[in-house]
């Protein structure tokens, strides 16, 4: 029998577990800087019916770090492992924005006031529910989620961005 603090039926652990399962996952893939390497990943995903929904590239002379979000992170992870790609994985906070620049300003202001550091940010290629969405890798996801929700922002889950 688990102690009460470890009991999976406690509301705190159910909420944490539910949040983790709903988290949008970002993969950071290390690629040699060669023509066509990004296309190789996109084609691999297309064959497995996995779609890239967000993308960011940090390029250097010798290598690139490709950050991406897919509509099926479990399949993407399996493909990376099966084909020997070096990658890491983190949770993102995805904030749905209205089409105005004021919404971006308000979201960033709320995060600043909460002293929540942003490590990286980029927009989604798809527009869930027809609205812009901003993917944020932040220092503290719980703080970011709380402050954005308190400021009436809609946070998207993996289910929201999957086809």
Secondary structure, 3 states (H helix, E strand, C coil): CCCHHHCCCCHHHHHHHHHHHHCEEEEEEEEECCCCHHHHHHHHHHHCCCCEEEEEEEECCCEEEEEEEECCHHHHHHHHHHCCCEEEEEEEEEEEECCCHHHHHHHHHHHHHCCCCEEEEEEECCCHHHCEEEEEEECCHHHHHHHHHHCCCEEECHHHHCC
